[in-house]
Each structure stands twice: as structure tokens, then as C-alpha cells.
């Protein structure tokens, strides 16, 4: 049986339309005008054929010098995350997910990137209410113990949560009138060696490395791995140091 979690009203009294107004205003102020690219009509009526909550997808198309589409989920924040870690700390964490899809003028490629971004944020918005996932910067999600590449033509095999960096400052947290806060976070694709490095060094170090490598919520399946860059930099410093003392 399909699990319908809730309908078109938040647990703190806002209707779906009122919540949509809040999110739309926040997006307009921080990234630009947008539109509903996918409407989960069956989900909002409680007749979904999918597991998880109803989730729409909002898109701010390219405008002016911004040559990317900004994609956001809408629906995950209607309830706090159910992860046990939050309940134990008395935290009511609400999130929506965002990604940016580059739009370079090739209709087929642009559409493919848009679809990947939309499907990713939508599935994460559902997943975090079906699995006990903590959504914090640097935390990673892999779908097996030995993950394989997720996207065709890319070696990326997992995801890491990063704060959004492309919109205006302050976008990451949306404060509602009743005091509730919705956090926006990006499920950024990462390589297997970045995932391994995160397991070894922890989420804080992963975030530092990704930020230092200029990784943002922009989908980029050909970017260099920050784990490889860091390893190569360390080897480079070691070679120079050994050279100074006459060891080759």
C-alpha cells in the first residue's frame, strides 16, 4: 500500500496555499521569479501513487546574467524531520531541497539537467520523511555500502548536504511568522573518494574541502574531486619538502 503521509496543510496551521506564498516570496526575494514546474496534484489530494509526502517542484528559470535554473522542492517542510536524533534533542527541523541546473543553450542538454535537478530535490524531499536521515551540512547519503555511479556519464556515486551558496545571503533559512524556520539545503552529488574521505575525516572537513574547491549546488558532473585535489596538493608539498633536504 502506498504511504500517504499528509495532505495540503502544515502541522502548525498554515494551509498549502499560505505556505506556498511564503516560499514563493522567499525565492523571489533571493533568487528570482519562479514557476511551479511539477505539481503533485494526486499527492495533495491524498491519492498519490508514490510513497512519501506530496512534493511539488518550483523553478526559477535563467534570467539576465544568471545562466542557470534554480530548482526547489515544496512539501517537505510541512512536517519536521522524523529522524530520531532530532527528536532526542528536542529539535523540530524543517527542510526543503535546492539545486541549480546549468542552462547553456542546448535544449536537450538543458532539459536533461533540469530534470535531474528536479527529480533529485523531489526524491530527497520524500526520502527524508521515509528514512531516519539527519540533514546537516557534510552529512552524506549513499544508496549501498559499495555505491556505483548514479548518473550516466559521471563517476559521482553519492550525495552530500551543503548550504546553498548561489542565492543572496540569508536564503538558507526562511523564518515564518509563527517562529518556525525552514532551512534550504542542497543534496550535492559527490565522488566515491569524497564519500570515503567524509567517512574518514567527518562532515565538517568534507564541507571545508568542498567549499575550498568552489563546489556549490550547481550540478557539475565533470568537476574535479576535492579529495583527489587535496591528495595531490599534499603529495606536491611533500615532494618539494623532500627536494629541499636533497631527497628525490
C-alpha positions in Angstrom: 0.0 0.0 0.0 1.2 3.5 -0.8 2.0 5.5 2.2 0.3 8.9 2.2 1.8 11.0 4.9 -0.2 14.2 4.9 -2.4 16.5 2.9 -2.2 20.1 1.9 -1.8 21.7 5.4 1.2 22.1 7.7 1.2 20.8 11.2 1.4 24.3 12.6 -1.8 25.6 10.9 -0.8 27.1 7.5 -2.7 25.9 4.5 -0.8 24.7 1.5 -1.6 27.9 -0.3 -0.3 30.0 2.6 2.9 28.0 2.8 3.4 28.3 -0.9 3.0 32.1 -0.7 5.8 32.2 2.0 8.1 30.0 0.0 7.4 31.9 -3.3 8.1 35.2 -1.6 11.4 33.9 -0.2 12.5 32.6 -3.6 11.6 35.8 -5.3 13.5 38.0 -2.9 16.6 35.8 -3.0 16.9 34.3 -6.4 14.2 35.5 -8.8 10.7 34.9 -10.2 9.7 31.3 -10.5 7.0 28.9 -11.5 5.7 25.5 -10.5 7.4 23.0 -12.8 5.8 20.0 -11.3 2.5 19.9 -9.3 1.9 16.7 -7.2 -1.9 17.1 -7.6 -2.7 13.5 -6.7 -0.4 13.7 -3.6 -2.1 16.8 -2.3 -5.5 15.0 -2.6 -4.2 12.0 -0.7 -4.3 9.8 -3.8 -0.6 9.5 -4.5 0.8 6.5 -6.3 4.2 7.2 -4.6 5.5 6.7 -1.1 6.1 9.8 1.0 4.6 13.2 1.2 3.3 15.2 -1.7 6.1 17.3 -3.2 6.0 20.0 -5.9 9.0 21.4 -7.7 9.5 25.1 -8.1 11.9 26.5 -10.7 13.3 30.0 -11.2 14.4 30.0 -14.9 17.5 31.7 -16.1 17.2 35.5 -16.1 19.7 38.2 -17.1 23.2 37.2 -16.3 22.1 34.2 -14.3 22.5 31.3 -16.8 21.1 28.6 -14.6 17.8 27.5 -13.4 17.2 27.3 -9.6 15.2 24.3 -8.5 13.5 23.9 -5.1 11.3 21.2 -3.6 8.0 22.3 -1.9 6.3 20.0 0.6 9.0 18.5 2.8 8.7 21.4 5.3 5.1 20.7 6.1 6.3 18.4 8.9 9.5 18.3 10.9 12.0 15.6 10.0 11.3 12.4 11.8 15.0 11.4 12.4 15.4 10.1 15.9 18.5 12.3 16.5 16.3 15.4 16.2 13.6 14.0 18.5 16.2 13.2 21.2 17.5 16.8 21.0 14.0 18.3 21.0 14.7 19.8 17.6 11.9 20.4 15.1 13.9 20.6 11.8 12.1 21.6 8.6 13.9 21.5 5.2 13.4 22.0 1.5 16.0 21.0 -1.0 17.6 23.0 -3.8 19.9 22.5 -6.8 21.0 24.7 -9.7 20.8 23.4 -13.2 23.2 25.0 -15.8 21.4 26.2 -18.9 23.9 26.6 -21.8 21.6 27.0 -24.8 21.4 23.3 -25.9 17.7 22.4 -25.5 18.3 18.7 -25.0 21.2 19.1 -22.5 19.5 21.9 -20.6 16.3 19.9 -20.3 18.2 16.9 -19.0 20.0 18.9 -16.4 16.7 20.5 -15.3 15.1 17.0 -15.0 18.0 15.7 -12.9 17.8 18.6 -10.6 14.0 18.4 -10.2 13.9 14.7 -9.7 16.8 14.9 -7.1 15.3 17.6 -4.9 11.8 15.9 -5.1 13.1 12.5 -4.2 15.1 13.8 -1.3 12.1 15.7 0.0 10.3 12.4 0.2 13.2 10.3 1.3 13.9 12.3 4.5 10.4 11.6 5.7 10.6 7.9 4.9 14.1 7.2 6.3 15.8 8.4 9.5 18.2 10.7 7.8 19.8 13.7 9.5 20.1 16.6 7.2 23.1 18.6 8.2 26.0 20.1 6.2 28.6 17.5 5.3 26.3 14.5 6.1 26.3 12.1 3.2 23.8 9.7 1.6 24.8 6.6 -0.4 22.3 4.0 -1.5 24.5 1.0 -0.9 27.7 0.0 1.0 29.6 -0.1 -2.3 27.9 2.7 -4.3 28.1 2.7 -8.1 27.9 5.9 -10.2 24.4 7.4 -10.0 24.3 9.5 -13.2 25.0 8.3 -16.7 28.4 9.6 -17.9 29.5 10.6 -14.4 31.6 8.9 -11.7 29.6 10.5 -8.9 28.2 7.8 -6.5 26.6 9.6 -3.5 25.3 12.9 -2.2 26.5 15.4 0.5 24.3 18.1 2.0 25.7 21.6 1.6 24.2 25.0 2.5 23.1 26.9 -0.6 25.7 29.4 -1.9 24.3 30.8 -5.1 21.4 32.9 -3.9 21.6 36.1 -1.8 22.9 35.9 1.7 20.2 34.8 4.1 18.5 32.5 1.7 19.4 29.3 3.6 16.9 30.0 6.4 13.3 31.1 5.9 11.7 32.4 9.1 7.9 32.1 9.2 5.6 34.5 11.1 4.8 31.9 13.8 8.5 31.4 14.6 9.1 28.2 12.6 12.2 28.1 10.4 12.6 26.3 7.1 16.1 25.5 6.1 17.1 25.1 2.4 19.9 22.7 1.7 21.4 21.2 -1.4 22.0 17.4 -2.0 25.2 17.8 -3.9 26.5 14.8 -5.9 29.9 13.6 -4.8 32.5 11.1 -5.9 33.3 7.9 -4.2 36.6 9.1 -2.9 34.9 12.2 -1.5 32.5 9.9 0.3 35.3 7.8 1.7 37.1 11.0 2.8 34.0 12.1 4.6 33.8 8.8 6.4 37.4 9.1 7.5 37.6 12.8 8.4 34.0 13.7 9.2 31.3 16.1 7.8 33.0 19.3 8.8 36.1 18.6 6.9 34.1 17.5 3.9 32.3 20.8 3.8 35.5 22.7 4.1 37.1 20.8 1.2 34.0 21.2 -1.0 33.8 25.0 -0.3 37.6 25.4 -0.8 37.0 23.5 -4.1 34.3 26.0 -5.1 31.7 23.3 -5.1 28.1 24.8 -4.9 24.6 23.5 -5.5 25.3 23.8 -9.3 25.2 20.4 -10.9 28.6 19.8 -12.4 29.3 16.1 -13.3 32.8 16.9 -14.6 34.3 18.9 -11.7 37.5 17.6 -10.2 37.2 15.6 -7.0 38.2 17.7 -4.0 39.6 14.5 -2.4 42.0 14.0 -5.3 43.0 17.6 -5.4 43.7 17.6 -1.7 45.8 14.4 -2.0 47.7 15.7 -5.0 48.4 19.0 -3.1 49.7 17.1 -0.1 52.0 15.0 -2.4 53.2 18.1 -4.1 54.2 19.7 -0.8 55.9 16.6 0.3 57.9 16.4 -2.9 59.0 20.0 -2.5 59.9 19.4 1.1 62.0 16.3 0.3 63.7 18.2 -2.5 64.8 20.9 -0.1 66.6 18.3 2.0 68.1 16.6 -1.0 65.8 13.6 -1.2 64.3 12.8 -4.6 
